[in-house]
Amino acid sequence: MAFREINSKMIEARLVPGQRLFSQRGAMLAYRGDVTFTPNLTGGQGGVMSMIGRRVAGEATPLMTVEGDGTVMFGHGGHHIQVVELSGDTLYVEADRLLAFDGTLEQGTMFLGSQGGVMGLVRGQVTGQGLFTTTLRGHGSVAVMAHGGVIELPITPGRPVHVDPQAYVAHHGDVRNKLSTALGWRDMVGRGSGEAFQLELSGSGVVYVQASEEKL
């Protein structure tokens, strides 16, 4: 199932019997046909552990399971929407930036600072960012949200990309991530965002960066 972009802030999905998709609660704008929306408390195909990870990440709202025969239009808060097509790879995306995705995709949770060691954990807490990202793996479409539009930055071997954690939306590919700070511990007191913190992405892939640091 592919999402069709109606404009920069709305997408449309065609559902047929036997297919399903998951969306953020409150994302449905309109629909045609015989379509049902039910809360999903197990976090898609990720099961209970995925649900726990989403709860730890501060996402208390369950996903909605969307099924039936018809067409559904999605959008949320007037945010820009970016559609990402997966071909067997894994997309890492902030849970609160996830608008909708194919039910065929396997969902999980990853600690964003896991490749940055213990210091990554501490620095992640200081930034106030969610430490967990949602992972979506397989073949299908994903719609993510962002403030002010999204730019795709290529990540190539030997040329890592540094992103403000609050501007980070998602990434995919053979990529390692590491949280770091450009300041000493004394300088970090009272600073929760901005250039003091960086998310370094290295390897081969793509990172999606939003135009605004505003949290969703």
Beta strands, then each sheet from edge to edge (+ up, - down):
strand 1: 3-7
strand 2: 10-15
strand 3: 20-24
strand 4: 28-40
strand 5: 63-74
strand 6: 80-94
strand 7: 98-102
strand 8: 106-111
strand 9: 132-146
strand 10: 150-155
strand 11: 161-163
strand 12: 168-181
strand 13: 197-210
sheet 1: 1+ 2- 5+ 3- 7+ 9- 6+ 12- 13+ 10-
sheet 2: 1+ 2- 5+ 4-
sheet 3: 1+ 2- 5+ 3- 7+ 9- 8+
sheet 4: 1+ 2- 5+ 3- 7+ 9- 6+ 12- 13+ 11-
end
